[in-house]
Each structure stands twice: as structure tokens, then as C-alpha cells.
Amino acid sequence: MKKFTATFLMFLLSLQLFAQGSGSTISDSLYASDKIYVVVTCVLVILLGLLFFLFTIEKRLKKLEKK
């Protein structure tokens, strides 16, 4: 299992090195067209929604534990 994990990690590392050859990346194009703000806003909304959901579940669990 260790050999497989090591081989897999080395394979991923070599893919990453070859993937960096292009000059233009997705983040560069998002910054250039100001769409990065849309992406950041969507990620924040999703994270806030998840946090709200987790806190409401925790509140319900505390209520059930008290019963």
C-alpha cells in the first residue's frame, strides 16, 4: 500500500509540473475580467449557508439532549 501511495503522489507531482507550462491561468483570466469577485461571493454565500445549517442542527441537538 505504501508503494502505491508513493507512486500515486509522485505521478500527481509530475502532472503538476507539466501543467504549469502555460502562461495564462484561470485565476489570471478571472482577475482580468473582474469575475473573481463573483466567485468569491459565491464561495462566501455557500460557506455561510453551511455554517448556518450546522449551527441550527447543533441547536436542535442540544434541545433533544435536554429532553
PLY file of the C-alpha trace (Angstrom):
ply
format ascii 1.0
element vertex 67
property float x
property float y
property float z
element edge 66
property int vertex1
property int vertex2
end_header
0.00 0.00 0.00
2.88 2.37 0.76
4.38 1.80 -2.68
1.08 2.55 -4.35
0.61 5.76 -2.34
4.15 6.93 -3.04
3.81 6.16 -6.75
0.49 7.96 -6.94
1.86 11.06 -5.19
4.88 11.16 -7.49
2.59 10.86 -10.50
0.47 13.78 -9.28
3.59 15.85 -8.64
4.87 15.23 -12.17
1.49 16.20 -13.64
1.55 19.43 -11.69
4.99 20.31 -13.01
3.90 19.82 -16.62
0.65 21.72 -16.06
2.50 24.89 -15.09
3.96 25.40 -18.55
1.20 27.67 -19.87
1.46 31.38 -19.15
-2.25 32.11 -18.74
-4.15 30.55 -15.87
-7.78 30.57 -14.87
-7.10 32.91 -11.96
-5.38 35.41 -14.27
-8.36 35.47 -16.61
-10.78 35.82 -13.67
-8.81 38.75 -12.28
-8.64 40.38 -15.69
-12.38 40.22 -16.28
-13.32 41.05 -12.63
-15.22 37.78 -12.32
-13.13 36.80 -9.31
-15.48 38.84 -7.14
-18.41 36.74 -8.30
-16.52 33.55 -7.47
-15.51 34.83 -4.03
-19.08 35.95 -3.32
-20.49 32.56 -4.30
-17.98 30.74 -2.12
-18.77 33.00 0.83
-22.51 32.51 0.42
-22.09 28.74 0.31
-19.84 28.73 3.38
-22.17 30.99 5.34
-25.11 28.78 4.41
-23.25 25.69 5.62
-22.30 27.39 8.89
-25.90 28.49 9.46
-27.12 24.96 8.76
-24.60 23.43 11.17
-25.47 25.86 13.95
-29.19 25.19 13.58
-28.57 21.44 13.71
-26.44 21.89 16.82
-29.21 23.94 18.44
-31.76 21.22 17.68
-29.46 18.52 19.04
-28.96 20.43 22.30
-32.72 20.75 22.63
-33.16 17.00 22.09
-30.39 16.18 24.57
-32.10 18.24 27.26
-35.28 16.19 26.79
0 1
1 2
2 3
3 4
4 5
5 6
6 7
7 8
8 9
9 10
10 11
11 12
12 13
13 14
14 15
15 16
16 17
17 18
18 19
19 20
20 21
21 22
22 23
23 24
24 25
25 26
26 27
27 28
28 29
29 30
30 31
31 32
32 33
33 34
34 35
35 36
36 37
37 38
38 39
39 40
40 41
41 42
42 43
43 44
44 45
45 46
46 47
47 48
48 49
49 50
50 51
51 52
52 53
53 54
54 55
55 56
56 57
57 58
58 59
59 60
60 61
61 62
62 63
63 64
64 65
65 66
